[in-house]
Amino acid sequence: MSSDNNSSFTEAGRSQETVRSPEGLKLLVTVVNRIKSEYYADLIESLGANMQCFVAAEGTAATARLGIMGLSDERKSVILSVVKASDSDRILEILGEKFKTVRNGKGVAYTVPMTSVISVLAYRFLADMKEPASFFGPSAGNPAQ
């Protein structure tokens, strides 16, 4: 009796699918001047984020302190994005470069690991996975294979 790489056999001889863990996700939190929020949202989307949410915010620093730090506007946007853990360092590096080079584009970005997602369908959406059942064996959840 032979088996392929994605199956194992129980004592009764029935095939049992081997499930691989999906890739981890992280919540990317980006705080930028409100006038630059669309620019940064488009950039983050182009880097692999499939879901983003904007939250309007306001800074609390005194206007004099903002000028010293080079921050001209206290109206901010918080952009919440879901990214693959494997892409997070690259995305943070690109954002760091943009914060230095884009006029009025200063900001702060960090990631928080997501420890669970409610369903496979939600995970596929958040991870921007186009192929069905791509982290399961060949026949799990996809009868066409």
C-alpha positions as CSV (number, residue, x, y, z in Angstrom):
1,M,0.0,0.0,0.0
2,S,1.6,3.3,-1.0
3,S,0.8,6.8,0.1
4,D,1.5,10.3,-1.3
5,N,3.1,13.1,0.6
6,N,-0.2,14.6,1.8
7,S,-1.9,11.5,3.2
8,S,-1.3,9.0,5.9
9,F,-3.1,5.8,6.7
10,T,-4.8,4.7,9.9
11,E,-4.8,1.2,11.2
12,A,-8.2,0.6,9.4
13,G,-6.6,1.5,6.1
14,R,-8.6,4.7,5.6
15,S,-6.7,7.7,4.2
16,Q,-6.4,10.6,6.6
17,E,-5.5,14.1,5.3
18,T,-2.4,15.8,6.7
19,V,-3.1,19.5,7.6
20,R,-0.3,22.0,7.4
21,S,-0.5,25.1,9.5
22,P,-1.4,28.3,7.7
23,E,1.0,31.2,7.6
24,G,0.8,33.6,10.5
25,L,-0.9,37.0,10.1
26,K,-0.1,40.3,11.8
27,L,-2.1,43.4,12.4
28,L,-0.2,46.4,11.0
29,V,-1.0,49.6,12.8
30,T,0.1,52.8,10.9
31,V,-0.4,56.3,12.2
32,V,0.0,59.1,9.6
33,N,-1.1,62.6,8.9
34,R,-4.7,62.5,7.7
35,I,-3.9,64.1,4.4
36,K,-1.5,61.2,3.6
37,S,-3.7,58.4,4.7
38,E,-4.9,57.4,1.2
39,Y,-1.3,57.4,-0.1
40,Y,-0.2,55.1,2.7
41,A,-3.3,52.9,2.4
42,D,-2.6,52.4,-1.3
43,L,1.1,51.7,-0.6
44,I,0.2,49.1,2.1
45,E,-2.4,47.5,-0.2
46,S,0.2,47.2,-3.0
47,L,2.5,45.4,-0.5
48,G,0.0,42.7,0.2
49,A,-2.6,43.9,2.7
50,N,-6.1,42.6,1.7
51,M,-8.1,44.3,4.5
52,Q,-7.7,47.8,5.8
53,C,-9.7,50.0,8.2
54,F,-9.3,53.7,8.9
55,V,-9.8,55.4,12.2
56,A,-9.7,59.2,12.5
57,A,-7.5,60.4,15.3
58,E,-6.0,63.6,16.7
59,G,-2.6,64.1,18.3
60,T,-2.3,65.4,21.8
61,A,1.1,67.2,21.6
62,A,1.2,71.0,21.9
63,T,1.5,72.8,18.6
64,A,4.9,74.2,19.6
65,R,6.2,70.6,20.1
66,L,4.8,69.5,16.8
67,G,6.8,72.1,15.0
68,I,10.0,71.1,16.7
69,M,9.5,67.4,15.7
70,G,8.6,68.4,12.1
71,L,5.0,67.3,12.4
72,S,2.7,70.0,10.9
73,D,-0.7,68.5,11.4
74,E,-2.3,67.1,14.5
75,R,-5.1,65.4,12.6
76,K,-4.1,61.8,12.1
77,S,-5.4,58.6,10.6
78,V,-4.8,55.2,12.1
79,I,-4.7,52.6,9.4
80,L,-5.3,49.0,10.6
81,S,-4.2,46.4,8.0
82,V,-3.8,42.7,8.1
83,V,-0.6,41.4,6.5
84,K,1.2,38.0,6.3
85,A,3.8,37.6,9.0
86,S,6.4,36.8,6.4
87,D,5.9,40.1,4.7
88,S,5.7,42.3,7.9
89,D,9.4,43.2,8.2
90,R,9.7,44.2,4.5
91,I,6.5,46.3,4.8
92,L,7.8,48.0,8.0
93,E,11.1,48.7,6.3
94,I,9.4,50.3,3.2
95,L,7.1,52.4,5.4
96,G,10.1,53.6,7.4
97,E,11.8,54.7,4.2
98,K,8.6,56.5,3.1
99,F,8.3,58.2,6.5
100,K,11.7,59.7,5.9
101,T,11.3,60.7,2.3
102,V,7.7,61.7,1.6
103,R,6.9,65.4,2.3
104,N,4.5,65.7,5.3
105,G,4.6,61.9,5.3
106,K,6.0,61.2,8.7
107,G,4.3,58.4,10.7
108,V,4.6,55.5,13.0
109,A,4.1,51.8,12.1
110,Y,4.2,48.6,14.1
111,T,2.8,45.1,14.0
112,V,0.9,42.9,16.5
113,P,0.7,39.1,15.9
114,M,-2.7,37.7,15.4
115,T,-3.0,34.4,17.4
116,S,-6.3,33.1,16.0
117,V,-8.8,33.6,13.2
118,I,-12.3,32.3,13.4
119,S,-12.5,30.3,10.2
120,V,-10.6,29.0,7.2
121,L,-12.7,31.3,4.9
122,A,-11.8,34.4,7.1
123,Y,-8.2,33.4,7.1
124,R,-8.1,33.0,3.3
125,F,-9.6,36.4,2.9
126,L,-7.2,38.1,5.3
127,A,-4.2,36.3,3.9
128,D,-5.2,37.3,0.4
129,M,-5.2,33.7,-0.7
130,K,-6.7,33.2,-4.2
131,E,-6.5,29.4,-4.4
132,P,-9.0,27.4,-2.3
133,A,-7.6,25.0,0.2
134,S,-4.0,26.0,-0.5
135,F,-2.8,25.1,2.9
136,F,-4.6,21.7,3.2
137,G,-3.9,18.5,1.4
138,P,-5.0,18.1,-2.3
139,S,-8.5,16.9,-1.6
140,A,-9.3,18.6,1.7
141,G,-12.1,21.1,1.1
142,N,-11.7,20.9,-2.7
143,P,-13.5,18.0,-4.3
144,A,-12.2,19.0,-7.8
145,Q,-8.7,17.7,-6.9
